[in-house]
């Protein structure tokens, strides 16, 4: 089994072995084989609800802040894998869960953990945090995030969705583009610009003035009046809906603000530094499974009298893929350990580049696996073609890779602090 880096994590953190076993047992029961496009689509949202019953949806959240989850409004002492995750290992556990989920399918990424709902729990007012926690953790519902807009992509300063301050409430207007979970999510963390009525009325329509307005974030239940959804069909990641959200003067109570007005960038950077690593781990899990399957095929197949496993070009390509995937996996776990150690002092640039590197090497590994499967790899009978499409989407989601590499380069070029190692050594 090609799992050396995930095994190394468990060797460093043996307290997570029971948790990893719980996740693996859940997957073995409900998703025993990697998903192919030819097979029936798994009931993803139902699997998430089952994970909630098994206590596998809230382990990434600090328990001191949230307390025990209520299962759909009814308190219960259910089986809870959260108890097997020690404090200050929540992010590492989340990374392990995402890696193991990715080995079965990239769409399995939404089964475990609190996902984007963590922002509402961490930064929401107590009543909002409690409500979202119970729905996301206790009931296994799903939270989404609405940041990108059709005209601005990953340019957060260029967002034009505005929340006009009406004194006791906000009026939210704008459009969010290509949002995942647009039909399944019970609510969204919406990134917007809070402005006064006079600002909204007195500025030109192109939105250039909004670049100077700091980012804010609100929790918005999907069922709120004035929230309209529009779906489209993506190339990959089809297990969850994709589309647009339109806000038409949506009334938002100020109690739904996350943090204070203007805290949006801090919330975004803190959450997405970790979340990008989670998407990296999903892809790396898929890549390790692809390499394992390809190695097994190479041992079985032959060219003439020569085993495919003895053909130098095959061996070289598989070795290169394995080395790249292991290096990226080690970097991502190292960064998750640093997040646990350093708290809010997150290395946004390194996390951004690690996600880009991980999704790039994962795509190459699956592409090699598909090629070495021959014509069969290009069919819907193997998981290779689905993995290729899914990982291709995750090279765009949460910031396209070219942009994320640029974040690291910009950080290195403009950093005036004393030089530090690009990849920090792990602490003993």
Secondary structure by P-SEA (a helix, b strand, c coil): cccaaaaaaaaacccaaaaaaaaaaaaaacccccccccccccaaaaaaaaaaaaccccccccccccccccccccccccccccccccccaaaaaaaaaaaaaaaacccccccccccccccccccccaaaaaaaaaaacccbbbbbbbccccccccccccccbbbbbcccbbbbbbbbccccccccccccbbbbbbbcaaaaacccccccccccbbbbbbbbccccccbbbbbbbccccccbbbbbbbbcccccccccccccccaaaaaaaaaaaaaaaaaaaaaaaaaaaaaaaaaaaaaacccccccccccaaaaaaaaaaaaaaaaaaaaaaaaaaaaaaaccccaaaaaaaaaaaaaaaaaaaaaaaaaaacccccccccaaaaaaaaaaaaacccccaaaaaaaaaaaaaccccccccccccccc
